[in-house]
């Protein structure tokens, strides 16, 4: 969908490929109404891209597990401001660093930039800069992976249920 910001991601990957002076492969997992437009944009910009189309969730997780970075440059709007994308939690659980647009929901979660995720603005230059930051800074990558794997545990159902029970029975 347009609000996922995939068009901006394609343009950012074109910038990243030029800056690292080698091809970068963009993998887009899923399908949707923007697919033809995204394919055309990739061709026009020379971005090497794999569009998987619809895949089972298990396949999507297997693909995500080998990503160097998950990039979620969603547009700011009321629905994206208040929802935690499940792919964020999945990336943390799989040890994949995340670059994501800063939305209001992340303030509630107390996410810290460059500790849990790398926040980006939903614009091409900033997305590209933040992707490069994660790809080239091994200390940052390790920090994001370590902290993400700890933070995701607070979303486990058993943990959530235990906390609810503690609250109710006080």
C-alpha positions as CSV (number, residue, x, y, z in Angstrom):
1,X,0.0,0.0,0.0
2,X,1.1,3.6,-0.7
3,X,1.4,4.4,3.0
4,X,4.1,1.8,3.5
5,X,6.5,4.2,1.8
6,X,7.9,1.5,-0.5
7,X,8.4,4.0,-3.3
8,X,10.6,6.1,-1.0
9,X,12.5,2.9,0.0
10,X,13.2,2.1,-3.6
11,X,14.6,5.6,-4.2
12,X,16.7,5.3,-1.0
13,X,18.1,2.0,-2.1
14,X,19.2,3.6,-5.4
15,X,21.1,6.2,-3.3
16,X,22.6,3.5,-1.1
17,X,23.7,1.5,-4.1
18,X,25.5,4.6,-5.6
19,X,27.1,5.5,-2.3
20,X,28.5,2.0,-1.7
21,X,29.4,1.7,-5.3
22,X,28.0,-1.8,-5.6
23,X,24.5,-3.3,-6.2
24,X,22.3,-3.6,-3.2
25,X,19.4,-6.0,-3.4
26,X,16.0,-4.8,-2.1
27,X,13.7,-7.6,-1.1
28,X,10.0,-6.6,-0.7
29,X,8.0,-9.3,0.9
30,X,4.3,-9.3,0.0
31,X,2.1,-7.9,-2.6
32,X,-0.4,-5.1,-3.1
33,X,-1.9,-2.5,-5.3
34,X,1.4,-0.6,-5.7
35,X,3.4,-3.6,-7.1
36,X,3.4,-2.5,-10.8
37,X,4.4,1.0,-9.8
38,X,7.2,-0.3,-7.6
39,X,8.5,-2.6,-10.3
40,X,8.5,0.2,-12.8
41,X,10.3,2.5,-10.3
42,X,13.0,-0.2,-9.7
43,X,13.6,-0.6,-13.4
44,X,13.8,3.2,-13.9
45,X,16.3,3.6,-11.1
46,X,18.3,0.5,-11.8
47,X,17.5,-1.0,-8.3
48,X,18.0,-4.7,-8.1
49,X,14.8,-5.8,-6.5
50,X,13.1,-9.1,-5.6
51,X,9.3,-8.8,-5.1
52,X,8.1,-12.0,-3.5
53,X,4.4,-11.5,-4.0
54,X,2.2,-13.1,-1.4
55,X,4.1,-15.8,0.6
56,X,3.1,-17.8,3.7
57,X,4.0,-16.2,7.0
58,X,6.7,-18.9,7.6
59,X,8.3,-18.0,4.3
60,X,8.2,-14.3,5.1
61,X,10.0,-15.0,8.4
62,X,12.6,-17.1,6.8
63,X,13.3,-14.3,4.3
64,X,13.4,-11.7,7.1
65,X,15.8,-13.7,9.1
66,X,18.6,-13.2,6.5
67,X,18.0,-9.4,6.0
68,X,20.9,-7.1,6.8
69,X,18.3,-4.5,7.9
70,X,14.5,-4.2,7.9
71,X,13.4,-0.8,6.7
72,X,9.9,0.4,7.4
73,X,9.5,4.0,6.1
74,X,5.8,4.3,6.6
75,X,4.0,7.6,6.0
76,X,2.8,9.5,9.0
77,X,-1.0,9.3,9.3
78,X,-3.5,8.5,12.1
79,X,-3.4,4.7,11.6
80,X,0.4,4.4,11.4
81,X,0.8,6.7,14.4
82,X,-1.0,4.3,16.7
83,X,-0.1,0.8,15.5
84,X,3.0,-1.3,16.2
85,X,3.9,-3.2,13.0
86,X,4.3,-6.9,13.7
87,X,7.3,-7.0,11.4
88,X,9.1,-4.8,13.9
89,X,8.7,-7.4,16.6
90,X,9.5,-10.2,14.2
91,X,12.8,-8.5,13.2
92,X,13.8,-8.0,16.8
93,X,13.0,-11.7,17.5
94,X,15.1,-12.7,14.5
95,X,18.0,-10.5,15.4
96,X,17.5,-8.1,12.4
97,X,18.2,-4.4,13.0
98,X,15.4,-2.0,12.1
99,X,15.2,1.4,10.5
100,X,11.7,2.8,10.9
101,X,9.8,6.1,10.7
102,X,9.3,7.6,14.2
103,X,5.6,7.3,15.0
104,X,3.8,8.5,18.2
105,X,3.2,4.8,19.3
106,X,7.0,4.5,19.8
107,X,7.0,7.2,22.4
108,X,4.6,5.1,24.5
109,X,7.0,2.2,24.1
110,X,9.9,4.3,25.2
111,X,11.9,3.3,22.1
112,X,15.3,4.9,22.0
113,X,16.9,5.9,18.7
114,X,20.1,4.0,18.0
115,X,19.4,1.7,20.9
116,X,16.3,-0.2,19.9
117,X,15.8,1.0,16.3
118,X,17.2,3.7,14.1
119,X,14.5,6.3,13.4
120,X,14.2,7.9,10.0
121,X,12.1,10.6,8.5
122,X,9.9,9.3,5.7
123,X,12.0,11.0,3.1
124,X,14.5,9.5,0.6
125,X,17.7,11.2,1.8
126,X,17.1,10.4,5.5
127,X,16.1,6.8,4.8
128,X,19.2,6.2,2.7
129,X,21.4,7.8,5.4
130,X,20.0,5.6,8.1
131,X,20.3,2.4,6.0
132,X,24.0,3.3,5.4
133,X,24.4,4.0,9.1
134,X,23.2,0.5,10.0
135,X,25.1,-1.3,7.2
136,X,28.4,0.4,8.0
137,X,28.5,0.7,11.8
138,X,29.1,-2.7,13.2
139,X,29.0,-1.5,16.8
140,X,25.5,0.1,16.2
141,X,24.3,-3.1,14.4
142,X,25.3,-5.3,17.4
143,X,23.7,-2.8,19.9
144,X,20.4,-2.8,17.9
145,X,20.4,-6.6,17.7
146,X,21.1,-7.1,21.4
147,X,18.6,-4.6,22.6
148,X,15.9,-5.6,20.2
149,X,16.2,-9.3,21.3
150,X,15.7,-8.2,24.9
151,X,12.9,-5.7,24.2
152,X,10.8,-8.2,22.1
153,X,10.5,-10.5,25.1
154,X,8.2,-7.9,26.7
155,X,5.8,-8.6,23.9
156,X,5.6,-12.3,24.5
157,X,2.1,-13.4,25.4
158,X,3.2,-15.2,28.6
159,X,5.0,-12.1,29.8
160,X,2.0,-9.9,29.0
161,X,-0.5,-12.2,30.7
162,X,1.8,-12.4,33.8
163,X,1.9,-8.6,34.0
164,X,-1.9,-8.3,33.6
165,X,-2.5,-10.9,36.4
166,X,-0.1,-9.1,38.7
167,X,-1.9,-5.8,38.1
168,X,-5.4,-7.3,38.5
169,X,-4.5,-9.2,41.7
170,X,-2.8,-6.3,43.6
